[in-house]
Every structure is written in structure tokens, then in C-alpha cells.
Amino acid sequence: MAVLQNKVAVITGAGRGIGRGIALLMASEGARVVVNDLGGTEAGEGKDSSVAEQVAAEIRARGGEAKANTDSVASWDGAHRIVQTALDSFGRIDILVNNAGILRDRMLFNMSEEEWDAVMSVHLKGTFCCTRAAVPHMRQQKSGRLIHFTSTSGLIGNVGQANYGAAKLGIAGLSRNAAIDMARSNVTSNCIAPFAWTRLIATIPTETEAQRKRVEKIKKMTAADVAPLAVFLASDAAQNISGQIFGVRGKEIYLFSQPRVVRSIHQSLGWTVEELTEVLEPTMKSHFTPLETSAAYFAWDPLV
């Protein structure tokens, strides 16, 4: 039997890229799907209702059940309408995939308030609003799966993405807390950090040879590589997996460590600035996290 038979899934940002791949695979595994997509540009501008409907129509043409929705995840009312679409169309919600996103890349010293707010609204607020709309229903039915999309731009860091990175790290924190809050209701919450060629990634600069080489490597990683992990995490087989952060890079799936104390220093009377100047760096330096970007951290491995 299909692993998501009789399940109802809401997938945001499902009109293109990774979201579309997840929607199609979940539908092929038996899920009834709400395909949400505002249909805007990669910067979050404009609207095209045909984007979500095209994917929903594709699912129906393959014999599945799907309903399109074009509400914005960044709106409290919009997020609730997205979830209500699942309830009205299919009677319940079992799976929420928070995938919708935009980019407004800018170096920190040039970033505007509007560029910060726009990215935060779609990614972090949008993930919260959709999750908040879904979890009361999951709590009532004593089951559910929350799958959120984070990024190495937040977990590790990246050039020119202070807004995006902050939002994506915030999503990881939200997911962990959701896992704790919803554990008694048999609702799991996990994150995926994907490496795949999408229209957002296509905005990466290609001005230097190093940048061009990086883009060529990422082009080999497809949305189809990400979808199976999302479907697995949505299935009953993943009922004991919650609060985790997974990554997908091509054919490789990895598990991220999460912040824990790695070294401490103690002095019964506390510390002076002078004492810290003498002790702190020599004692802890070997445990410092390297200041590198996600591009450097995931240098291409030809064996992947």
C-alpha cells in the first residue's frame, strides 16, 4: 500500500521546484494534496494563480486528488485559509510541509528594512502561521507531521543572506520547540536543509569562475532528490523521529548536530575582564566554530 494512503497533505510553495516535487511524490504515495502557491517571483512580488493550479491539475491527471490554494503564508488569515482548504476539501490535515520562500539577498551593510521584513514574513512568520493553523487539528486527532525547510545559510552562514539566514535558523528553532510542544499529541516536527537547483538558487551570482563552478555542481542536485526524505518523514514509519535537522545534497542524506556545550571554564569567584583576556581564547579556541560559508562547508564531493 502507498505509504501516505488516506493522508491529507498541505504543501506551501508547491507550484515550483522542491515544493512541486514533494507534492507530486506525496500524491503518488496516496496523499490528497493541497497545493499552495501565491505564484509570485523569487523576490515575492506579484501573483499568478495558475502556478498552483497547474500542479494540482497534474496530480489529478495522474489519478490523484488535489486542490489548489493561492493564499499568502505570511498572513495569519491566509495561513488559516490554506489549512481550511484541506479541511473543506478532504476533511482533515495530517501533513504540513512549510516550503514557501523568497529571496532578497543583500550584504548586511546595504540591506533595507523592507528587504529584511519581506524575507522574515514569508519564511519565519509564514512557517509559524501555517504551523499554528494546523496544529490544533493535529492535536485533536492525536497525530500529524510537520516538515519545515531550513537552510545551511542559517545553520552555517552565507554571504549576503543575513535576512534569509536569520529566518532559516529561526525555523530550526521553531521546529525544535514544536516537536517538544506537540510530542504528547503524536505530532512530529523536523527540518530539511536542501541543496537543489531551483529558481531561488538560480539567483546565485556567476561573476567569477569559482561561482560558475559552484552553480554547475548545484545544477546536478535536483528537487527530486529532496522529495523522498519529505515523504518518509511524513509517513507512519517516521513516528519516532522528531526535533531533528536533516540535509540533502544530491544522493546524500545527512543529520546535523545541534547546539550543545562543548567546553566550559569555571571560577568560584567569577571572572574579571583581565582574567578572561588571559584564559578564554587559549582555553576555548580549539572548539570555536570555523567562520565559513555554507558554500565552503559543502565543497563538492565527486563521489556524492
C-alpha positions as CSV (number, residue, x, y, z in Angstrom):
1,M,0.0,0.0,0.0
2,A,1.1,3.5,-0.7
3,V,2.9,4.9,2.4
4,L,0.6,8.0,2.6
5,Q,-2.7,6.4,1.8
6,N,-5.6,8.2,3.3
7,K,-3.4,11.1,4.5
8,V,-4.0,14.8,3.7
9,A,-1.0,17.0,3.0
10,V,-0.7,20.7,2.8
11,I,2.4,21.9,0.9
12,T,3.3,25.6,0.7
13,G,5.3,26.9,-2.2
14,A,4.3,23.8,-4.1
15,G,3.9,25.4,-7.5
16,R,7.6,25.0,-8.5
17,G,10.9,23.4,-7.5
18,I,11.2,21.4,-4.4
19,G,7.6,22.0,-3.3
20,R,6.3,20.8,-6.6
21,G,8.5,17.6,-6.4
22,I,7.2,16.9,-2.9
23,A,3.5,17.4,-3.9
24,L,3.8,15.1,-6.9
25,L,5.6,12.3,-4.9
26,M,3.2,12.6,-1.9
27,A,0.3,12.3,-4.3
28,S,1.8,9.3,-6.0
29,E,2.1,7.7,-2.5
30,G,-1.6,8.2,-1.9
31,A,-1.9,11.6,-0.2
32,R,-4.6,14.0,-1.0
33,V,-2.8,17.3,-1.5
34,V,-3.4,21.0,-1.1
35,V,-1.0,22.7,-3.5
36,N,-0.4,26.2,-2.1
37,D,1.5,28.8,-4.1
38,L,1.0,32.5,-4.4
39,G,2.7,32.4,-7.8
40,G,5.0,35.4,-7.2
41,T,8.5,36.0,-8.3
42,E,11.5,34.7,-6.4
43,A,11.6,38.1,-4.6
44,G,8.0,37.6,-3.5
45,E,6.4,40.1,-5.9
46,G,3.3,39.7,-7.9
47,K,0.8,36.8,-8.0
48,D,-0.2,34.1,-10.6
49,S,-3.0,31.7,-9.6
50,S,-2.2,29.4,-12.5
51,V,1.0,28.2,-10.8
52,A,-0.7,26.2,-8.0
53,E,-3.5,25.0,-10.3
54,Q,-1.1,23.6,-12.9
55,V,0.4,21.3,-10.2
56,A,-3.0,20.3,-8.8
57,A,-4.2,19.6,-12.3
58,E,-1.1,17.4,-13.0
59,I,-1.8,15.4,-9.8
60,R,-5.5,14.9,-10.8
61,A,-4.4,13.9,-14.3
62,R,-2.3,11.1,-12.8
63,G,-5.3,9.9,-10.8
64,G,-4.7,11.7,-7.6
65,E,-6.7,14.2,-5.6
66,A,-5.5,17.8,-5.3
67,K,-6.8,21.2,-4.6
68,A,-5.0,24.5,-5.4
69,N,-4.7,27.4,-3.0
70,T,-3.1,30.8,-3.6
71,D,-3.2,32.4,-0.2
72,S,-0.1,34.0,1.3
73,V,1.6,32.1,4.1
74,A,2.8,35.4,5.5
75,S,-0.7,36.4,6.6
76,W,-2.4,34.9,9.7
77,D,-5.7,34.8,7.9
78,G,-4.1,33.5,4.7
79,A,-2.4,30.6,6.6
80,H,-5.7,29.7,8.2
81,R,-7.4,29.7,4.8
82,I,-4.7,27.4,3.5
83,V,-5.4,24.8,6.3
84,Q,-9.1,25.3,5.9
85,T,-8.8,24.4,2.3
86,A,-7.6,21.0,3.4
87,L,-10.5,20.6,5.9
88,D,-13.1,21.7,3.4
89,S,-11.8,19.6,0.6
90,F,-10.6,16.5,2.4
91,G,-11.9,16.6,5.9
92,R,-8.6,16.7,7.8
93,I,-4.9,17.6,7.8
94,D,-2.2,15.1,8.5
95,I,0.9,16.6,7.0
96,L,2.1,20.2,6.7
97,V,5.2,21.0,4.6
98,N,6.4,24.6,5.2
99,N,8.4,25.1,2.0
100,A,7.3,28.6,0.7
101,G,10.2,31.1,0.4
102,I,11.6,34.1,-1.3
103,L,15.0,35.8,-1.5
104,R,16.1,39.4,-1.1
105,D,19.9,39.0,-1.0
106,R,22.0,41.9,0.1
107,M,25.1,42.5,2.0
108,L,24.2,43.4,5.6
109,F,25.6,46.9,5.4
110,N,23.3,47.6,2.4
111,M,20.2,45.7,3.5
112,S,17.0,47.7,3.8
113,E,14.3,47.3,6.5
114,E,11.9,46.2,3.8
115,E,14.2,43.5,2.5
116,W,14.6,42.2,6.0
117,D,10.9,42.3,6.8
118,A,9.8,40.7,3.5
119,V,12.1,37.6,4.0
120,M,11.2,37.2,7.6
121,S,7.5,37.5,6.9
122,V,7.4,34.7,4.3
123,H,9.9,32.3,5.9
124,L,9.7,32.6,9.7
125,K,6.3,34.2,10.2
126,G,4.9,32.1,7.4
127,T,6.2,28.9,8.9
128,F,4.7,29.9,12.3
129,C,1.3,31.0,10.9
130,C,0.8,27.8,8.9
131,T,2.0,25.6,11.7
132,R,-0.2,27.5,14.2
133,A,-3.2,27.0,11.9
134,A,-2.5,23.3,11.5
135,V,-1.6,22.0,15.0
136,P,-4.9,22.4,16.8
137,H,-6.4,20.0,14.3
138,M,-3.5,17.6,14.6
139,R,-3.7,17.8,18.4
140,Q,-7.4,16.9,18.3
141,Q,-6.8,13.9,16.1
142,K,-3.7,12.9,18.1
143,S,-1.4,12.6,15.0
144,G,0.4,14.8,12.5
145,R,3.6,15.5,10.7
146,L,5.3,18.9,10.5
147,I,8.1,19.3,7.9
148,H,9.9,22.6,7.7
149,F,12.6,23.8,5.3
150,T,15.6,25.4,6.9
151,S,18.9,26.2,5.1
152,T,22.7,25.9,5.6
153,S,22.6,29.7,5.1
154,G,21.2,29.8,8.6
155,L,22.8,26.7,10.2
156,I,26.2,27.7,8.9
157,G,26.0,31.1,7.3
158,N,26.3,32.6,3.8
159,V,27.5,35.8,2.2
160,G,24.8,38.4,1.6
161,Q,22.0,36.5,3.3
162,A,21.6,37.9,6.8
163,N,17.8,38.1,6.4
164,Y,17.4,34.7,4.8
165,G,19.9,33.0,7.2
166,A,18.3,34.5,10.3
167,A,14.9,33.4,9.2
168,K,16.1,29.9,8.3
169,L,17.9,29.4,11.6
170,G,14.7,30.7,13.3
171,I,12.7,28.0,11.6
172,A,15.1,25.4,13.0
173,G,14.4,26.7,16.5
174,L,10.6,26.8,15.8
175,S,10.7,23.2,14.6
176,R,12.5,22.0,17.7
177,N,10.1,23.8,20.0
178,A,7.1,22.5,18.0
179,A,8.5,19.0,18.4
180,I,8.5,19.4,22.2
181,D,5.1,21.1,22.4
182,M,3.4,18.5,20.2
183,A,5.1,15.3,21.4
184,R,2.1,14.3,23.6
185,S,-0.2,14.6,20.7
186,N,1.9,12.2,18.5
187,V,2.8,15.1,16.2
188,T,6.4,15.1,14.9
189,S,8.3,18.2,13.7
190,N,11.5,18.0,11.6
191,C,13.6,20.2,9.3
192,I,15.2,19.6,6.0
193,A,18.1,21.7,4.6
194,P,18.2,21.1,0.9
195,F,20.8,21.6,-1.7
196,A,19.0,21.5,-5.1
197,W,18.7,23.6,-8.2
198,T,15.7,25.8,-8.0
199,R,14.7,29.2,-9.3
200,L,15.8,30.7,-6.0
201,I,19.3,29.1,-6.3
202,A,19.4,30.3,-9.9
203,T,19.8,33.9,-8.5
204,I,23.3,33.0,-7.2
205,P,25.9,35.3,-8.8
206,T,28.0,33.8,-11.6
207,E,30.5,36.6,-12.0
208,T,33.7,34.6,-11.0
209,E,35.0,31.3,-12.1
210,A,34.5,29.9,-8.6
211,Q,30.9,31.0,-8.6
212,R,30.3,29.4,-12.0
213,K,31.8,26.1,-10.9
214,R,29.6,26.1,-7.8
215,V,26.5,26.7,-9.9
216,E,27.4,23.8,-12.2
217,K,27.7,21.5,-9.2
218,I,24.4,22.5,-7.7
219,K,22.7,22.0,-11.1
220,K,23.4,18.3,-10.6
221,M,21.3,18.3,-7.5
222,T,17.5,18.1,-8.2
223,A,14.3,18.7,-6.4
224,A,13.6,15.0,-7.0
225,D,16.5,14.2,-4.6
226,V,14.7,16.0,-1.7
227,A,11.2,14.7,-2.1
228,P,11.8,11.1,-0.8
229,L,13.0,12.3,2.5
230,A,10.0,14.6,3.0
231,V,7.7,11.7,2.1
232,F,9.4,9.4,4.6
233,L,9.2,12.0,7.4
234,A,5.5,12.3,6.6
235,S,4.9,8.6,6.9
236,D,4.0,6.4,9.8
237,A,7.5,4.9,9.6
238,A,8.9,8.1,10.9
239,Q,6.7,8.3,14.1
240,N,9.8,8.2,16.4
241,I,11.8,10.8,14.6
242,S,11.2,14.4,15.8
243,G,13.1,17.6,16.5
244,Q,15.8,16.7,14.0
245,I,17.5,18.6,11.2
246,F,18.3,16.6,8.1
247,G,20.2,17.7,5.0
248,V,20.0,16.6,1.4
249,R,22.9,17.0,-1.0
250,G,22.4,15.1,-4.2
251,K,22.1,11.5,-3.4
252,E,23.4,12.0,0.2
253,I,21.2,12.5,3.3
254,Y,22.9,13.7,6.5
255,L,21.9,14.6,10.0
256,F,23.0,17.8,11.6
257,S,24.3,18.2,15.1
258,Q,22.5,20.8,17.2
259,P,23.9,23.4,19.6
260,R,25.4,21.8,22.8
261,V,28.0,23.0,25.3
262,V,31.4,21.8,24.0
263,R,33.7,23.5,26.6
264,S,33.4,25.5,29.8
265,I,35.6,27.3,32.2
266,H,34.6,27.9,35.9
267,Q,36.0,30.0,38.7
268,S,34.3,30.1,42.1
269,L,34.5,33.9,42.4
270,G,33.6,34.7,38.8
271,W,35.7,36.3,36.2
272,T,37.3,39.7,35.7
273,V,37.9,41.1,32.2
274,E,41.6,40.7,32.7
275,E,41.3,37.0,33.6
276,L,39.1,36.3,30.6
277,T,41.6,38.1,28.4
278,E,44.2,35.7,29.6
279,V,42.2,32.5,29.7
280,L,39.2,32.4,27.4
281,E,40.7,32.3,23.9
282,P,43.6,29.9,24.7
283,T,41.2,27.5,26.5
284,M,38.3,27.5,24.0
285,K,39.9,28.4,20.7
286,S,40.2,24.8,19.6
287,H,36.5,24.4,19.9
288,F,35.5,27.6,18.0
289,T,33.2,27.0,15.1
290,P,35.1,28.0,11.9
291,L,33.9,31.2,10.2
292,E,33.0,29.7,6.8
293,T,30.1,29.9,4.4
294,S,27.7,27.1,3.5
295,A,29.4,27.0,0.1
296,A,32.8,26.2,1.7
297,Y,31.2,23.7,4.1
298,F,29.6,21.8,1.3
299,A,32.6,21.7,-1.1
300,W,31.6,19.4,-3.9
301,D,32.5,15.8,-3.4
302,P,32.5,13.9,-6.8
303,L,31.5,10.7,-5.1
304,V,28.2,12.1,-4.0
